[in-house]
Amino acid sequence: MIELPESYALAEQVKKTLTGKRISNVVANHSPHGFAWFSGDPADYPAKLVGKNVTGAHVWSGNVRIEAEEMRLQISTPMRYHAPGEKRPAKHQLLIQFEDGSAISCTVQMWGCMFCYEVGHESEGIPIACSTNTNPSPLEDEFDFPYFCRLAEPGGTNALSAKAFLATEQRIVGLGNGVLQDILWTAKIHPKRVMGTLSDAEFRCMFDAVKTVLRDMAAQGGRDTERDLFGMPGGYRTVMSRKTVGNPCPRCGETIRKEAYLGGSIYYCPGCQGL
C-alpha cells in the first residue's frame, strides 16, 4: 500500500506526466498476488481502458485516482513510470502502456487495490470499505481538532495503544505504520502508550503532529524510505525509520530502537518517548 504523502506525490506526478497520453495496452494480474485486489475480472481491464486518454489524477481516501475519460483507475500500490524503450519489470500486477511507447506499472508489496470502473459506478465490484470511506484527509481543513476528538470517542479507544488508534480500522485515511513513526516521535508519545493514559495536552500534541508531519512529508514529495513515480526517494528525511535505527536521536541523543509490534515494526526513542 502507499501512504498519504506518497499518494499526493504520485498523483501530482501522474497528472503532469500522463495527462493526454492514449492507452494502447493493459495487462492486469500478470503476476497473481494473494493481496492484490481488482474490481470485477481483471481480464476485462483492456476492454475498459484501451483507446482512452488520461485526463487527470487526484488523491481520494488515500488512494491515487487516475481519470481516463469516463473510466477511472483507483490505485493504492506503488507505481513506476517507464520511458519509451525502457525495460518493463518481469513481475507486476498492472501494466498500462501508451501509444508513445511509455508505460506505468504497479507492483504490490504487502497489499493493494487496482480498481477499474466507470465514473459514477464505484460500487460495482469494489469492496464497501474502499468505495464509501469519505473520511476527510488529515491534509484537509475538515480534519480539525474537534473531528480528531470524535475519532477517540466511539468503540472504547481508551484501551488502544497510540499505534492502534492512529493506524488501524481506517480511522485516518492514508495514515499507516510508516508515517506513524515520525508523528509519534514529534508528539513525544511511545507507539505502545495506551490512549487512556494521555493527558489533554498530549492528545493535542498528537493531533498537531498528525497535521504538521503529514503536511511536511507531502510537501517534500514523500519520505526518503519510499520511491516516487520515477523511482526516486522522497525529499522528507525520516527521523524514525529503518534508515535511522541504531543512530542517536537528534533531539536527546538516545539510541533509536526497533521492535516488532502489532504485525509490523515500530521505531522510537526511549529517551523522548517513554512508556
N, C-alpha and C positions, 0 to 999 in steps of 0.2 A: 504494500500500500504506500501511497505518498501522503505526507502530512501537509498541513495548511501552508507553510511558507513555500514549499516546493510546488504546490499546486498553483499558487499565484504566479510563481516564476515561469512554470511550464505554460500556463495559459497565455501569458503575455508573449512568450517566445513562439508558441504555436500561431497565435494571431498574426504576428509580424512576419513569420517565415512561410506559413502555409496558405494564408488567405489568397484566394484567386487561383490556386492550383486545382487541376482537374484530376479526379481519381481514375486510375486506369486498371487497377487490380487490387483485390483484397484477399488475404489468406488469414482465416480465423481458426484457432485451435490446432495449429500445425504441430505443436508440442503439448499434448494434453497435460494438464496440471490439476491436481485434486482440489485446489482452492482458487482456480480461475473461473470466474462466473460470467456467463453470457446471457443475453436476453433472447429467448427463443432458441432456434437452431443456428449455431454459428455458420453452418453451411449456407445459410440464406444471406449472409452479410454481403457477398459480392453483388447479388441482385439488388440489394437495397442501396449500395453505395457507388458502384462503378458508373462513371459518367457524371457524377455530381461534382460541383465546385465547392471548395471550402470557403465559407462565408464569414467565419469568425470563431472566437473561442472565449470562454469566460469560466470563472470558478462558481460552482454550485455545491453546497453541502460538503465542502472539502474535496470534491472531485473536479476534474477538468472536463468541461463540456465543449466538444468541437462541433460546430454547426456546418452542415454540408447541404445547403438549400433547405428542403423540407425535412431532411434527415438529421439525426443527432447521434454522436458518439459520446458516451459518458464513461470516463476512464479514471480509475483510481490506482493505476500502476505506473511505475517509471516508464518514460518514453524516450526514444532516441531518434534523432534525425540522421538520415543517410543521404549524403550528396550524390548526384548522378555519378555512376561508375563505382561508388564505394561499396565494398563487400557488405552483404547483409548478414546478420547473426544466424548461426546454424539452428539455434533453438529460439522460438518465440511463440507467444500466444496470439499475437495480432500483428500483421504486416500490411500496411497500406502504401501502395505505390502510386506515383503520379505520372502524368504524361510527359513531364520534363525529365524523367529518369530518377528523380529523388524519391525518398520513401521515409516513413516513420515506422518504428517497431515498438511493441510493448512486450516486456518480459516480466512475469510475475515473480516476485521474490518470496514473500510469505503468503499473501493472498491479495486478490484484487478483482475488480469488475471491469469489463469492457463491453458495455451495453450499447446496442444499436437499435434505434427505434424512430418512428416518425414523430416530429414535434407535435405535442398535444395528445400523444398516445403513450405516455410514460408508464402507465400501469400494465401494459401488455408484456407479460413475461418478466417484469422486473420485480424483485422482492420488495415487499411493502416498506421495509426499513430504509431502502435505498431511494424509493420513489416519493416518499411522503415526509422525509426528515427536513422540515423547514425551519429548524432552529437557526437563529442568527449566528453568523460567524463572529469570532472574537475581534475581527478587524472591522466590524460594522458598528455604527453608533447604537444600534438596538441592543447590543451586548453591553449593558451598563451594570453598575453595581447592584441595583435592585433586581435585575434579571439574574445575576450571579447568586444573589441571596436566595432566590426562588429555587435555583438548582439544588441548593443544600437542604431544602425543606422536605420534599416527599421521600418516602422509601427508607427512612431511618439512616440517612447518610452519616450520622454522627459516629457510627461504628466502623466506617470505612477508613482505610488509610488515605493519605493525600494522593498517592498514585492512583488508587482505585477510584477515588472521587473524580479526578481530573481526566483520566484516560480510559475509562470503561463505560459501557452502556450507551455510548454515543451521546453523552450529556453535552459535550462540546465538540462540534464538528471540526474534524481535521486536527484535533489535538491528540496525539498518540504518545507512545513511550519515548520516542526520540526527542521531541521538543520539550517534553515534560522535565527533563533533567535540568536544563538551564533555568526554566521557570521556577522550579523549587529551590535551586541554589540562589537565585536572585531574591526570593522571598525568605531565605534562611530557614526553610522547612524541610525536614527529612522525608524522603519518599514513603517511609513506613509510619510516619506520625499519624496518629488517629485523629480524625477530623474533630471529634468532640472535645479534644484537649486544646484546640486552637483558641487563643483569645480573639476578641473582636478585632484588635489591631493586626494580629497575624492573618486573620481571614481577609482583611482588607489588603494586606501586603500580597497575599496570594492572588487576589483579583488584579491588582495593579501589575504584578509580574506577568500574568497571562496576557494582558493587553500590550504592555511595553515590549516584552521579549518577542512575542509573535510578530509585532509590528516591525521590530528591528530585523528579525530573520527574513521577513518578506521583502523589506526594503532593500536588503543586501543580496537578493536573488537566491535565498535559501541557505542551508547550512553547509559547512565545509566537509561534512561527512556524507553528503548526498550529491548526485550529479544532475545537471540540467539537461535540456533537450540536446545539447551538443557535446555531452559527456564531460563537461567542466564542473568542478566543485563550486558550490555556492560561496558567496563572499563573507557570510557570517561565520566568525571563528567561535566554535563551540568551547564552552568552559568545562562542561561536564559531558564527556563522551569517550568513546573508545580511543580517540586520538590523544586524550589528556590523562587517562587513568595512570596512576603512579607518579604524576607530576605534582608539584606543590600548588595548593590553592592560591590563586592570585590575590585573594582577599586576606587570608590569615596565615598561609604558609603550610598548613597541614597537608598530608599526602592524600590525593584524590583516590577514593576506593571504588571498587566494582563488586556488586553482589548479584546473585540470581534472586529474583523476587517476582511473584505473580506472573509467571510464564515469560519473563524477559529479564534483561539486565537493568540494574539501577546504578547510577554513578552519583557520588555525593562526597561532601567534605565533612569529616567527623568533627572538625572544629567549628564550622559555620552552621552545620545542620544537625545539631544534637537531638537525640531522642529523649 
